[in-house]
């Protein structure tokens, strides 16, 4: 499908109630007047116990203040059935939760899995959730990112007509730039689910994942200027897991996989391989998610006792700092989390 590129699309804000508009205007005015440059990290939907296909889900919703170095419980998570395997991003100063799966009892005593295409946003000033326009396709184990103010829902797996139909691993990509409508843009070169994605240098990078039981070690990126996906010559290591972190830091891709952190140059040739430019001490826990902020690499992991941890690394000099741990239960066996960073300004929750 040809596209003029999402960066050229006009953005439109849905009109809200008069009361909500008044609150929003006061909040935005306060934000413009504030010179605060700290960020908040939100963590949603921690899963404790079970397996990927049959997890025990909690609607946990907590916030980390980078300036105060303190975690707190945010206001309640979305109403309705608990979900997992969703994606999360931030756009227009709001938290967007997209897709995922909801489990409910089946008619014969089993469990029925419903794949979602619904979308909800959290207004951190008003402290409530709001349903938004649904995506065109159901998606789970996918990625959502924002580039140049446009929200992208990328890949994943889903069904075309509900839980009773065949599961599909998608390479489709849809975008939301406002106006209440999602639009399809050019597809990825590979179908992927359970992969990693990040934004950097004006591009969207995706790496790894699986499709039909096969591991995908390839890396590709989307350029809004060209409106197409392009391979990165370098590949992930063989037998790479489908649960890892990807971040763009200092003009390179950092791949976080358990006790290893590899750095990939986006202009590497096929003969090159990822390099371990960041050292991880044996005493540090395995990391499985990552994001970059102001040239520093933040990683989430878990200890031998399954307690969640948050660490920070400064890549140039390879210095580490352990940050206060999240408020999650210490008995979690499987933890699926969503990390988002929002510029903080004033009291939020």
TIKOL-736512 format. One record per residue (C-alpha): residue number from 1; x negated, y, z. Coordinates in steps of 0.02 Angstrom, whole numbers. Example, Ala and Ser with C-alpha at 12.3 -4.5 7.8 and 13.67 -1.06 7.14 Angstrom:
2
<site 1, <-615, -225, 390>>;
<site 2, <-684, -53, 357>>;
//
This chain:
349
<site 1, <0, 0, 0>>;
<site 2, <-74, 164, -53>>;
<site 3, <-85, 301, 77>>;
<site 4, <-141, 480, 83>>;
<site 5, <-226, 440, 248>>;
<site 6, <-149, 462, 421>>;
<site 7, <-258, 614, 455>>;
<site 8, <-154, 711, 329>>;
<site 9, <13, 667, 406>>;
<site 10, <107, 798, 504>>;
<site 11, <133, 769, 688>>;
<site 12, <302, 793, 766>>;
<site 13, <351, 791, 948>>;
<site 14, <518, 716, 994>>;
<site 15, <632, 845, 1076>>;
<site 16, <672, 802, 1255>>;
<site 17, <794, 868, 1381>>;
<site 18, <785, 1051, 1431>>;
<site 19, <721, 1001, 1603>>;
<site 20, <586, 889, 1529>>;
<site 21, <533, 1024, 1406>>;
<site 22, <518, 1150, 1548>>;
<site 23, <410, 1031, 1651>>;
<site 24, <303, 991, 1500>>;
<site 25, <275, 1174, 1457>>;
<site 26, <222, 1215, 1635>>;
<site 27, <107, 1064, 1639>>;
<site 28, <26, 1107, 1471>>;
<site 29, <2, 1288, 1523>>;
<site 30, <-82, 1229, 1682>>;
<site 31, <-193, 1113, 1582>>;
<site 32, <-248, 1251, 1462>>;
<site 33, <-292, 1366, 1606>>;
<site 34, <-392, 1233, 1698>>;
<site 35, <-576, 1207, 1658>>;
<site 36, <-576, 1034, 1736>>;
<site 37, <-676, 908, 1634>>;
<site 38, <-653, 752, 1738>>;
<site 39, <-556, 600, 1678>>;
<site 40, <-438, 473, 1753>>;
<site 41, <-440, 289, 1712>>;
<site 42, <-275, 196, 1715>>;
<site 43, <-262, 8, 1733>>;
<site 44, <-100, -79, 1689>>;
<site 45, <-26, -252, 1701>>;
<site 46, <-154, -354, 1796>>;
<site 47, <-122, -540, 1776>>;
<site 48, <-158, -657, 1920>>;
<site 49, <-163, -844, 1891>>;
<site 50, <-97, -956, 1754>>;
<site 51, <-159, -967, 1576>>;
<site 52, <-151, -859, 1421>>;
<site 53, <4, -949, 1360>>;
<site 54, <86, -958, 1531>>;
<site 55, <20, -818, 1642>>;
<site 56, <81, -752, 1806>>;
<site 57, <112, -569, 1771>>;
<site 58, <122, -418, 1885>>;
<site 59, <178, -245, 1835>>;
<site 60, <30, -168, 1924>>;
<site 61, <-11, 12, 1880>>;
<site 62, <-157, 102, 1961>>;
<site 63, <-268, 252, 1930>>;
<site 64, <-453, 289, 1957>>;
<site 65, <-510, 469, 1982>>;
<site 66, <-687, 485, 1916>>;
<site 67, <-719, 646, 2011>>;
<site 68, <-659, 580, 2180>>;
<site 69, <-720, 403, 2141>>;
<site 70, <-561, 333, 2213>>;
<site 71, <-423, 213, 2158>>;
<site 72, <-240, 244, 2197>>;
<site 73, <-76, 160, 2154>>;
<site 74, <9, 255, 2014>>;
<site 75, <195, 269, 2001>>;
<site 76, <294, 115, 1950>>;
<site 77, <259, 20, 1790>>;
<site 78, <389, 5, 1653>>;
<site 79, <564, -53, 1695>>;
<site 80, <626, -217, 1624>>;
<site 81, <546, -389, 1607>>;
<site 82, <363, -406, 1649>>;
<site 83, <254, -424, 1496>>;
<site 84, <77, -472, 1452>>;
<site 85, <-39, -473, 1301>>;
<site 86, <14, -294, 1260>>;
<site 87, <-94, -152, 1195>>;
<site 88, <-116, 21, 1268>>;
<site 89, <-180, 190, 1209>>;
<site 90, <-163, 375, 1249>>;
<site 91, <-86, 505, 1134>>;
<site 92, <-11, 676, 1166>>;
<site 93, <-70, 666, 1347>>;
<site 94, <39, 513, 1377>>;
<site 95, <6, 327, 1402>>;
<site 96, <77, 217, 1264>>;
<site 97, <112, 32, 1297>>;
<site 98, <148, -69, 1141>>;
<site 99, <209, -243, 1100>>;
<site 100, <155, -397, 1198>>;
<site 101, <258, -547, 1251>>;
<site 102, <396, -577, 1377>>;
<site 103, <433, -749, 1447>>;
<site 104, <607, -804, 1498>>;
<site 105, <687, -972, 1542>>;
<site 106, <738, -1075, 1392>>;
<site 107, <905, -1160, 1366>>;
<site 108, <835, -1334, 1398>>;
<site 109, <736, -1290, 1553>>;
<site 110, <577, -1238, 1464>>;
<site 111, <503, -1065, 1436>>;
<site 112, <544, -957, 1287>>;
<site 113, <415, -829, 1230>>;
<site 114, <482, -671, 1150>>;
<site 115, <361, -567, 1049>>;
<site 116, <389, -380, 1066>>;
<site 117, <377, -232, 949>>;
<site 118, <446, -110, 1077>>;
<site 119, <347, 44, 1130>>;
<site 120, <356, 146, 1292>>;
<site 121, <262, 300, 1353>>;
<site 122, <218, 361, 1526>>;
<site 123, <221, 548, 1560>>;
<site 124, <91, 574, 1695>>;
<site 125, <162, 745, 1743>>;
<site 126, <342, 689, 1761>>;
<site 127, <297, 515, 1824>>;
<site 128, <420, 415, 1720>>;
<site 129, <426, 298, 1571>>;
<site 130, <519, 330, 1409>>;
<site 131, <561, 212, 1264>>;
<site 132, <491, 264, 1096>>;
<site 133, <515, 208, 916>>;
<site 134, <476, 24, 896>>;
<site 135, <337, -38, 783>>;
<site 136, <382, -121, 618>>;
<site 137, <309, -289, 673>>;
<site 138, <301, -389, 834>>;
<site 139, <123, -395, 899>>;
<site 140, <27, -476, 1042>>;
<site 141, <-159, -493, 1076>>;
<site 142, <-188, -342, 964>>;
<site 143, <-274, -174, 981>>;
<site 144, <-206, 3, 988>>;
<site 145, <-317, 156, 965>>;
<site 146, <-297, 341, 930>>;
<site 147, <-399, 433, 799>>;
<site 148, <-371, 616, 755>>;
<site 149, <-207, 616, 851>>;
<site 150, <-135, 466, 756>>;
<site 151, <-90, 304, 846>>;
<site 152, <-143, 141, 762>>;
<site 153, <-74, -34, 800>>;
<site 154, <-196, -160, 727>>;
<site 155, <-183, -346, 692>>;
<site 156, <-133, -470, 827>>;
<site 157, <-9, -611, 816>>;
<site 158, <180, -613, 812>>;
<site 159, <337, -683, 733>>;
<site 160, <441, -609, 594>>;
<site 161, <612, -652, 666>>;
<site 162, <591, -702, 847>>;
<site 163, <522, -841, 955>>;
<site 164, <594, -983, 850>>;
<site 165, <495, -937, 694>>;
<site 166, <317, -978, 646>>;
<site 167, <179, -879, 730>>;
<site 168, <79, -766, 614>>;
<site 169, <-96, -694, 638>>;
<site 170, <-87, -521, 563>>;
<site 171, <-208, -411, 467>>;
<site 172, <-78, -274, 447>>;
<site 173, <-102, -102, 523>>;
<site 174, <33, 25, 561>>;
<site 175, <18, 204, 619>>;
<site 176, <124, 328, 714>>;
<site 177, <92, 512, 684>>;
<site 178, <258, 576, 753>>;
<site 179, <432, 598, 684>>;
<site 180, <496, 434, 757>>;
<site 181, <431, 327, 613>>;
<site 182, <291, 200, 596>>;
<site 183, <200, 183, 429>>;
<site 184, <97, 41, 359>>;
<site 185, <-78, 80, 296>>;
<site 186, <-207, -31, 208>>;
<site 187, <-232, -200, 290>>;
<site 188, <-390, -260, 376>>;
<site 189, <-503, -371, 274>>;
<site 190, <-473, -514, 398>>;
<site 191, <-323, -568, 502>>;
<site 192, <-369, -557, 686>>;
<site 193, <-298, -584, 859>>;
<site 194, <-385, -571, 1029>>;
<site 195, <-517, -458, 954>>;
<site 196, <-597, -295, 1013>>;
<site 197, <-585, -120, 943>>;
<site 198, <-653, 54, 976>>;
<site 199, <-661, 226, 896>>;
<site 200, <-822, 320, 858>>;
<site 201, <-899, 431, 728>>;
<site 202, <-730, 464, 647>>;
<site 203, <-700, 278, 617>>;
<site 204, <-602, 135, 693>>;
<site 205, <-708, -21, 722>>;
<site 206, <-640, -197, 748>>;
<site 207, <-743, -350, 788>>;
<site 208, <-723, -535, 822>>;
<site 209, <-560, -620, 863>>;
<site 210, <-479, -775, 794>>;
<site 211, <-355, -829, 661>>;
<site 212, <-278, -1003, 644>>;
<site 213, <-403, -1071, 769>>;
<site 214, <-556, -1005, 676>>;
<site 215, <-678, -882, 755>>;
<site 216, <-707, -718, 663>>;
<site 217, <-882, -650, 689>>;
<site 218, <-862, -509, 565>>;
<site 219, <-856, -323, 602>>;
<site 220, <-763, -196, 495>>;
<site 221, <-713, -15, 507>>;
<site 222, <-574, 97, 442>>;
<site 223, <-612, 268, 370>>;
<site 224, <-473, 396, 361>>;
<site 225, <-566, 489, 224>>;
<site 226, <-571, 336, 110>>;
<site 227, <-411, 258, 179>>;
<site 228, <-490, 85, 173>>;
<site 229, <-575, -49, 276>>;
<site 230, <-760, -87, 249>>;
<site 231, <-872, -226, 315>>;
<site 232, <-1017, -190, 431>>;
<site 233, <-1160, -300, 373>>;
<site 234, <-1206, -357, 549>>;
<site 235, <-1105, -496, 632>>;
<site 236, <-1071, -550, 809>>;
<site 237, <-1170, -698, 876>>;
<site 238, <-1107, -872, 831>>;
<site 239, <-977, -951, 944>>;
<site 240, <-937, -781, 1017>>;
<site 241, <-786, -782, 1134>>;
<site 242, <-622, -695, 1097>>;
<site 243, <-628, -603, 1263>>;
<site 244, <-760, -466, 1259>>;
<site 245, <-778, -278, 1260>>;
<site 246, <-827, -159, 1120>>;
<site 247, <-877, 23, 1142>>;
<site 248, <-956, 159, 1035>>;
<site 249, <-1096, 243, 1131>>;
<site 250, <-1243, 345, 1068>>;
<site 251, <-1195, 314, 886>>;
<site 252, <-1202, 125, 908>>;
<site 253, <-1084, -17, 951>>;
<site 254, <-1107, -97, 1122>>;
<site 255, <-1040, -275, 1131>>;
<site 256, <-1008, -331, 1310>>;
<site 257, <-997, -519, 1331>>;
<site 258, <-1007, -588, 1507>>;
<site 259, <-1187, -567, 1566>>;
<site 260, <-1251, -502, 1399>>;
<site 261, <-1239, -331, 1318>>;
<site 262, <-1290, -319, 1135>>;
<site 263, <-1312, -158, 1038>>;
<site 264, <-1268, -155, 853>>;
<site 265, <-1314, -18, 731>>;
<site 266, <-1170, 17, 614>>;
<site 267, <-1289, 29, 465>>;
<site 268, <-1381, -134, 499>>;
<site 269, <-1421, -248, 352>>;
<site 270, <-1360, -427, 346>>;
<site 271, <-1532, -488, 399>>;
<site 272, <-1527, -388, 560>>;
<site 273, <-1453, -458, 720>>;
<site 274, <-1382, -378, 877>>;
<site 275, <-1515, -321, 1000>>;
<site 276, <-1510, -331, 1190>>;
<site 277, <-1559, -151, 1224>>;
<site 278, <-1464, -147, 1390>>;
<site 279, <-1523, -263, 1528>>;
<site 280, <-1401, -346, 1648>>;
<site 281, <-1469, -404, 1816>>;
<site 282, <-1433, -583, 1869>>;
<site 283, <-1348, -515, 2025>>;
<site 284, <-1219, -420, 1922>>;
<site 285, <-1051, -501, 1882>>;
<site 286, <-996, -553, 1707>>;
<site 287, <-913, -410, 1611>>;
<site 288, <-769, -435, 1490>>;
<site 289, <-709, -260, 1445>>;
<site 290, <-794, -94, 1410>>;
<site 291, <-770, 85, 1357>>;
<site 292, <-883, 235, 1330>>;
<site 293, <-865, 408, 1408>>;
<site 294, <-983, 555, 1389>>;
<site 295, <-1126, 445, 1326>>;
<site 296, <-1110, 320, 1469>>;
<site 297, <-1050, 140, 1461>>;
<site 298, <-917, 81, 1584>>;
<site 299, <-884, -104, 1608>>;
<site 300, <-753, -206, 1698>>;
<site 301, <-792, -379, 1763>>;
<site 302, <-754, -501, 1901>>;
<site 303, <-856, -582, 2037>>;
<site 304, <-872, -767, 2079>>;
<site 305, <-723, -742, 2195>>;
<site 306, <-621, -667, 2051>>;
<site 307, <-621, -492, 2124>>;
<site 308, <-618, -355, 1993>>;
<site 309, <-766, -235, 1983>>;
<site 310, <-810, -76, 1888>>;
<site 311, <-989, -30, 1841>>;
<site 312, <-1070, 112, 1745>>;
<site 313, <-1229, 108, 1641>>;
<site 314, <-1331, 249, 1564>>;
<site 315, <-1402, 166, 1407>>;
<site 316, <-1553, 279, 1375>>;
<site 317, <-1638, 238, 1541>>;
<site 318, <-1539, 80, 1580>>;
<site 319, <-1486, 138, 1754>>;
<site 320, <-1335, 58, 1836>>;
<site 321, <-1208, 115, 1964>>;
<site 322, <-1073, 10, 2047>>;
<site 323, <-910, 107, 2064>>;
<site 324, <-768, 73, 2187>>;
<site 325, <-673, -86, 2138>>;
<site 326, <-491, -82, 2079>>;
<site 327, <-350, -120, 2199>>;
<site 328, <-309, -286, 2116>>;
<site 329, <-285, -447, 2217>>;
<site 330, <-443, -545, 2248>>;
<site 331, <-362, -712, 2203>>;
<site 332, <-335, -671, 2019>>;
<site 333, <-394, -808, 1902>>;
<site 334, <-347, -731, 1736>>;
<site 335, <-348, -543, 1722>>;
<site 336, <-285, -453, 1569>>;
<site 337, <-307, -267, 1590>>;
<site 338, <-288, -110, 1488>>;
<site 339, <-410, 33, 1508>>;
<site 340, <-369, 210, 1459>>;
<site 341, <-452, 374, 1495>>;
<site 342, <-358, 538, 1509>>;
<site 343, <-424, 712, 1542>>;
<site 344, <-369, 753, 1719>>;
<site 345, <-303, 923, 1767>>;
<site 346, <-211, 957, 1930>>;
<site 347, <-109, 835, 2032>>;
<site 348, <-35, 698, 1924>>;
<site 349, <43, 558, 2025>>;
//
